[in-house]
Amino acid sequence: MYKEPTYEEIDQLVGVVEEFIKRFNMPLFEFERNLYFNMLARSWYAGHSAGIEAKIKLNQGFTIPIRRFIEIYLSESGMSVKEFRMMMAETARRLTQLKKPGTQELLENAARILGVSVKSTIEEIKLAYRKLVKDTHPDLHPNDPQAEEKFKKINKAYEFLVEYGNVLVNRKTIINERDAVARDEVRKRKSADRIVVASGYPNDIRRLDRIRESLEKAGIPFEVKRVEPDKNEVGAMMRKTVIYVADEYKEKAMNIIKGRR
C-alpha cells in the first residue's frame, strides 16, 4: 500500500537526484523524461491530474522542478522512498559499469547470444528473446537435457542487454518483463501444439467421462477446459467441455475414441 512520503524524505531524495545528474552529467530533462515514461510503459497508471500535467509538460520539452517531479513519480508509480533510493543506486552502478574496460565486450557477447546487435532497441531484443524461448524453454523441450542451461544463458544475455540498453529501468522490472514474455510464448506454443479430441455440453458428460477414463488408462496426457460456445452453434446456450491432447498423441487418442464407438 502506498505511503505518502514526508517533506524531509522528499528533501533527501532531491539531494540524491541532484547528486546523480551532476555526477553523470545527465540533463535534467533527459532524466525526468526517460524515468517517467519508463514508468508509464511498465506500471498501472491512474491518470491523476498531477500525472497528466507532468506527461504534458515532458512531452512539450519542459522540465519539472525536482521536488515536484519526485512527488508525482512516487505517487503515480506507487514506489516507496526506499525503492526509489535503490533504483537510483542501481542506475548509478550501471552507468559506472558502462565506463569500465570489458563491459563493451560483455555486451557484444550477450548480443551475439540473442542474435542482435549492441545498438538494437529494447523491442528488437524482446522479439529476439521471444523467438529463442521457442527453441530453448525447458517446458517446450522436456527431452533435451541441455535445454535448461541454454535457457539460463539466454535469460542472462537478455537481462544484461536490457539493463545497459536502458539504465533507468529497475532490475525487478526487467526480470518481471522477461518472465512474462517467456510465459506468454510457452502458453501460445502449447496452445498451438494441442488439438481437440472431444467436446460436448452438460448432456454429454457421461460420454466425455468415458473418453477421459480411456485416455487415462492408455497413459495419454490430456487437458479439460470449459469454453464459451461458438456464436454460430445453434441452440448453444451453455459452456462446452473440451478435451485437448498434445499433437504427438493425436493419432493414438483418436484411435482409442473410435474404438469406443
Helices and strands as residue ranges (DSSP letters): H 7-23, H 28-42, H 49-59, H 66-77, H 81-98, H 103-114, H 122-136, H 147-165, H 171-192, E 194-200, G 202-204, H 205-217, E 222-227, E 240-246, G 247-249, H 250-260
